Amino acid sequence: MSDEEKMNEPSVEVEGVVEEAAAEGTGEGQPSYDEVVLMLEDARAKADDHWNQVLRINAELDNLRKRSSRDLENAHKFALEKFAGELLPVRDSLEMGLAAAENSEGDVEKIREGMELTLKMLSGAMEKFGIVQVDPKGEKFDPQLHEAMSMMESAEAEPNTVLHVVQKGYQLNERLIRPAMVVVAKAGTKPEESPSIDVQA
């Protein structure tokens, strides 16, 4: 067959070319047909293995997302569960005090003691969860923690000092949740000396 006839001959299947090349030996270092088939099978097995790993990882990520979403939802719903548990005895104490006050034979001194005990219980519960009172009487005015309601002249206190606390403030884990409402001292004004008048002028 001439070279011109070979050029005009229709192309054969790739597999036939591989078989022919493997049979004739296409040169040194070239894999045989069987070796090519083995490499393809190995590559296909690895691809299948990697695909299965991807599917497993995607399933694990999906489960993790669902679990995280569920945990976050529960955290929002039940975040105050422990704090609420600490407040229940306070409510019980308030209800008992109210019942005692409604009783005509209620002792005022006992009611006062009960209220003090209830307040102590409430303060303990708040401190346990990081709620700290801001009571700055006598301290320097701090605009980060205090809100000035008014200013008052004082001969005893230094200027810019808290004279009175109208309403106490509170912090939650060092974050201000309500500023203290305060009255702040200002310097007293001295009466100006009246100018001397020359009556003989």
Sequence and secondary structure as in RCSB ss.txt:
>XXXX:A:sequence
MSDEEKMNEPSVEVEGVVEEAAAEGTGEGQPSYDEVVLMLEDARAKADDHWNQVLRINAELDNLRKRSSRDLENA
HKFALEKFAGELLPVRDSLEMGLAAAENSEGDVEKIREGMELTLKMLSGAMEKFGIVQVDPKGEKFDPQLHEAMS
MMESAEAEPNTVLHVVQKGYQLNERLIRPAMVVVAKAGTKPEESPSIDVQA
>XXXX:A:secstr
  HHHHHHS    HHHHHHHHHHH  STT   HHHHHHHHHHHHHHHHHHHHHHHHHHHHHHHHHHHHHHHHHHH
HHSTTHHHHHHHHHHHHHHHHHHHHHHSTT  HHHHHHHHHHHHHHHHHHHHHTTEEEE  TTSB  TTTEEEEE
EEE SSS TTBEEEEEE EEEETTEEEE EEEEEEE            TT 
